[in-house]
């Protein structure tokens, strides 16, 4: 067990978190601050700040040890004149149980324990509001340490105690007062916290911290650097179902996993993947290549265009303008193209939702013309917001189905110049039917190939206290469950109209895997990004696009870095408008990347991202650039050659390589047999080099020779090296 837990008098403390192989201690000073904290509120007065209790306030602590677990019982908590009415029990199992459907075992080098918490509440006045557990507030990290967080694709923060981990101000559009200025705090699931784990690495010694929650309960992950005290804090706040109900007990319905491993963020991702694949409700049972759920045409999309948009502003997406623009886009790039159509509806953007239908004149005819030319059409709708000023809000009594806060008030959100919009509760059959019927009419009546349903993946759940809704008040997993029911209903209805229709959303959010065909990764254009999402879900989820602007292409490097990252992260390329034709050199680079991707679906669409090869980068000059995302400057430094490795379903390995610079550079690579199975054994290996027009060259690596080589990579080019299993 990597955590050494002790009781000193009536105080509970975590003494060490030690990597057993290296001896590195992630908690060298011990932890004397609370391990957990709970908030309770008076059931009749939920709007007021409640009482907070934590582990250091217990008047009595008892310890029970068995071979299976160690149990710590914290008792004698008072709530006003109610004496001894709260008891908290923490259980720690020394090894992660094997509860997977597939019977998989822990990965080599992974040593972990499961932590759980229960709150027993006998108060007649107070109900449990939140449970923050565990609180690890004394984590140590050197200047060379790397902290992985699942922000979108994934981000690695170097020197995390002194890094800027604050939430980008553009994301906190609701001015949440619980988010402090020095804190990264987001509610899962959403685009800024796509998965449920973090990893802290000191060299090859890693600390794995995760919630192995198979149902997707709403929870808040928080990472807080304390540079003055030279420490890092990590904690999870859990939102119980029946928040504020007096006398209700709470048992954390999933384990928090605390453990050590050997490796880097990819190894942590593989630990999480093994759990998700074996135990979560959402990991698709069939890989993308073989899945009948996602149509083949969508798997083959190589490039996305946008019509009805100028810069970041949605304008009138009239068919007279949108259709010629989309046709020009598809003709120029010469690969399977999907077009994301904005402004097709008569209502303004972010206004009068969800009264999208009927569409603007010529929309149906425009869709037919594009489809006849082989262009796939995916229009925009919002799957979360309702405008209370609309006639349908009044006529249908929609106020009864929106999410309500603890005061019984509807939430309000404003986007730019939009009116106040209300998030709807996805657990209500009314909202599920509303979105499903809109999607069905678009596919059946207007002939679109699918629908982009905004905000399902991007926006965090809301705590909903509407007593008439079919879920317990407050937290739980009803938000994820409701969206999954909505998406399943929508899929069933559109497939009756068109068996090859698709659904996509904004941002990766793992609980909706298997019910969405693609995730638009537009908001994941941050510095220090790593492709952790495809390391977990690469062979079962398709991703596409990111924010690309004319200003990026004008400055050259922002555009090329974004495009090169998309390619090596395995995303379908693009999500941009006709402005690209004003920059012919950048358009040709994008075209070449899209063509190579189309030729390499075996790896970039159907493969699982794995450890990259060992690469000699000596002499490669660094490229530094920057762009802005959500009012925060993103400063990015990369090498001119970007690369990634993908394990195909048949065991072959594909190495995706691109040179984004204007000069040729060498690419010297070697496979590690301990990491790459394709390099093991003493047999010959075939290596094929595939470019935009297919296989360009082939060679054989002799038996017993290390698998590797050197390629000269021309300017603004890309290829995939395919290494077949030995024969």
Buried (B, 14 or more C-beta within 10 A) or exposed (E): BBBBBEEEEEBBBBBBBBBEEBEBBBBEBBBBBBBBBBBBBBBEEBEEEBBBBBBBBBEEBEEEEEEEBBBBBBBBBBBEEBEEBBBBBBBBBBBBEEEBEEEEEBBEBBBBBBBBBBBBBBBEBBBBBBBBBBBBBBBBBEEEBBBBBBBBBBBBBEBBBBBEBBBBEEBBEEEBEEBEEEBBBBBBBBBBBBBBBBBBBBBBBBBBBBBBBBBBBBBBBBBBBBEEEBBBBBBBBBBBBBBBBBBBEBEBBBBBBBBBBBBBBBBBBBBBBBBBBBBBBBBBEEBBBEBEBBBEBBBBBBBBBBBBBEEEEBBBBBBEBBBBBBBEBBEBBBBBBBBBBBBBBBBBBBBBBBBBBEBBEBBBEBBBBBBEEEBBBBBBBBBBBBBBEBEBBEEBEBBEBBBBBBEEEBBEBEBEEBBBBBBBBBBBBBBBBBBBBBBBBBBBEBBBBBBBBBBBBBBBBBBBBBEEBEBBBBBBBBBBBBBBBBBBBBBEBBBEBBEBBBBBBBBBBBBBBBBBBBBBBBBBBBBBBBBBBBBBBBBBBBBBBBBBBBEBBEBBBBBBBBBBBBBBBBBBBBBBBBBBEEBEEBBEBBBBBBBBBBBBBBBBBBBBBBBBBEBEEEEBEEBEBBBBBBEBEBEBEBBBBBBBBBBBBEEBBBBBBBBBBEEEBBBBBBBBEEBBBBBBEEEBBBBBBBBBEEEEEEEEBEEEEEBBBEBEBEEBBBBBBBBBBBE
